[in-house]
Amino acid sequence: MNYSCKEGSLAEYDPEFAGIYFQNDSLRYSFGVTPFEIDRHNLEIPVKIMGAPVSYDRSFTVTIDPSKSTAEPNVHYQIEKEFVIPADSVNGVIDLVILREPLGDDEFKLSFSLDDAGDFKPVNEKFKNLVVYFNNRVDPPDWKDFWGEFSWPDYKLGAWDPLTYIKFIELFREMKHIVPDTYQSMVNEFGEDMKNVEFGWAWDYDKSLTKYVLIPLYQYFMEENPELGIVIPRPDGY
């Protein structure tokens, strides 16, 4: 999973009203190498109010501008009509449920604006609007060969396919519970998603990867789910 945002700086506000504002002007989310079984994600979009909290819940609403959005409701996302700033708090969230399967390889966006309604008024125009971008793309990891060029080890993993990489990372993460010391050493060297591998393969961990990742990977695609059409070379010793 990938998540990022862009922040701005807040201007002065009018103390005569209860102000509400987005803390960022954009957010990004990608399912990336999230396991296959996870078909939706609840993205919490933060909002904040100005002034002191009160002892009761207060509501606010947003408008999605279809002319500035490419995602369709109940196809690519789901969202409620009203949201709450809880009692004794100055923070709230907009729960945006992103639906994975319809995304394909495209990126979608939603353009939000805070409404001048309910218990709050937007602080100003700059902090009234926010755009959320989301996708289901899986980019190849930054693995290098001996000459520093991109290298996908097809002799270990077959031809590049996003499904292979998603399952590879899922199995790699399971090593955390099986061989935690080895897993942590690999994370320290290559990152949580093994994004940075040099010399074509993590050769110092080849035996562990074969046992805990490559053999289960072969079993998953070649024996259990051949209809997916992913061809994985038979691992050494299997």
N, C-alpha and C positions, 0 to 999 in steps of 0.2 A: 504494500500500500504506500502511495505518495501523497503528501499534503503540503501546501505552501500558501502564503498570503502576502499581501502588500499593504503596508500601513501608511497613514498620513499623519499630519499634525492638527490638533484640534484648535478651533478658533474660539473667541469669546462667545458667551451665550447670554440670552435674556433671562434673568432670574425670575421673571413674572410667570413663567410656565415650567412644567415638568418636561425637561428636554430628554430626548432619546436619540442615540446615534449608533451607526456602525463603527466598529473599531478598525476596520480595514475597508479599502475600496475594491478589493478583489480577493477571491479565494480559488484555489485549484485543488482538485482531487483526482487521483488515478487509481483504479483497481490494481494496475500493475501486476505484480506476482502474487496477488491474493489467491488463496486456494480456490479451485473450481467450485467447491460446494457453496461458497459464499456468493449469493446472487443479488445482494443489495447492501447498501451502506447508509447508515444514518449520519449525515454530515451536520454537525452542530455549528450554526452560524452565530457568533457571539454579538450581542448588542449590550449597550450600557446606558444608564440614565445619569443625569446630572442632579445634584441635590441629595438630600438625606433620604435614606430608605423609610418606608412607612410600615405599619403593623398589619397591612392587609395586601392581598394580591392585586396587581393592576394589569390590565390587558393592553395589547397593542396589535396592530395589523400591518401587513405589507401588501404592496401591489407588484405583480410580475408584469413587465412590459413585453407583450408578445412580439412587438415590432423589433425589439432588441434582443430577443431570445431565439434560440434554435431548438431547444428541448420542448417536448410536448408533455402536458400533464397526463398522469396515469399511463404514460407510455415509457418515458424516460425518468420520470420522477413522481413523487407523491408529497403533498404538503398540506398541513392544516390551514384553516382560515383565520385562526386567532391564536395569539401566543401570550405568555404571562411573564411578568417580572414578579418573582415570588416575594412574599412578605419579608421584611427585614433584609432586603437585598437590593443592590444597584445593578445586578447583572441578570441577563436573560439569554435565551438561545432560541433560534429558529431551527426546528428540526426538519431537515430536507432529506427525504429518503430517495436515494439514487438507485435506479433499477439497472442491473448490469447487462442482462442478455440483449436488450434492444440497442445497446450502444454501438456494437460492431467495432469498427476501427476508426470511427469518427469522433471528433471532439464536439461537445455541446456546451451551450452557455445559457444562463438564466440571469436576467437583469432585474434586480430588486430595488424597490424604493419604500422607505418607511412612510406610513400614512399619517396625515395630520388628523387623527381621529382617536377615539378611545380616551385613555388617561394620559396620553403623551402627545407632544408635538416634536417633529424633527428639529434638531439643534440648528442646522443650516443646510444649504443645498449640497455642500461638499461632502458632508457626512450623512446624507440622506440616502445615497445610492450605493449599491454594491453589485458586482457581477461575479457569479460563480461559474467556473469552467470545470468540466469533468469529462473523463474518457475511460476507456477500457484497454488502452494500448499497452503493449509489452515491448519495450525497446531492448535490443540485444545488450548484454553486459559489456563492459569495457575490458574484454580479455585480449591480451597481447601475445604475439608469438615472439620468437627469439630476436626478431628485428624491430620489435615495437609496433607492428601492424596488427589490426584487428584480426582475431583468430577465434573461430568457433570450432571446438574439437569434435568434428563429425565422426572421427574414429572411436570416440567414447559415447557421443550423444546423438549420432545421426545428423541429418540435415537440420539447419536452424528452423525451429518452429516455436512460436510463443507458448504453445501448450506444453512442449518439452521443458522449457525454462520454468514455467509456473510449477510444474510437478517436481522438477529438480530442486527448486528452492523449498518447496513444501517438505520434501524428504530431508533436505539438508537441515532445516529448522528442527525436525524431529530428533536430530542427533543431540540437541540440547538436553533431552531427557534420557538419552541412552548412553552417550559418552560426553558428558558436559565439559570436561577439561579439553578434549580435542576440539569440540565445537567452539569453545571460547577462544582457543588459540587461532582457529581459522577465522572467526569473526574479527579478532584483533588484526589479522593480517590482510583479510580480503573484504571485510565489511559484512553487514548482516545479510545482504542479498548476494554475496560473493560477486560484487560488481567489478573488482579490480584483481584480475589474475594475470600473472606474467608467465612467459615461456610456454604458453599454450594449454597448461593444465596445472592444477595444484599438486605437483608431483610428490611433495613431501607428505602429502596426506592421501596418496593414491589408494593404499590398502583400505583405509577407513571409508573413503568415498565409494570404492567398489562394493564393500560389504553393506554399507548403510544407505547408499544412494543409488548407485548404478544397477545393482541386482534388483532392488525393489522397483526401480524405474522400468527396467526391462520387463519385469513381471506385470506391471500395471498396463503398459502399452501393448506388449507383444502377446501376453497370455490372457490377461483379464479383460482388456478392452481393445482388441484388434480392429474393431469397427471404426476407431478414431483415425486409423490410417497413418499413425506415427511409427516409423521404423527405427528401432534402437538396436545398435550392435550388441551381440551377446557378450556380456562382461567376462573377463578372464576368470577362470575358476568356477564358473557357474555351469 
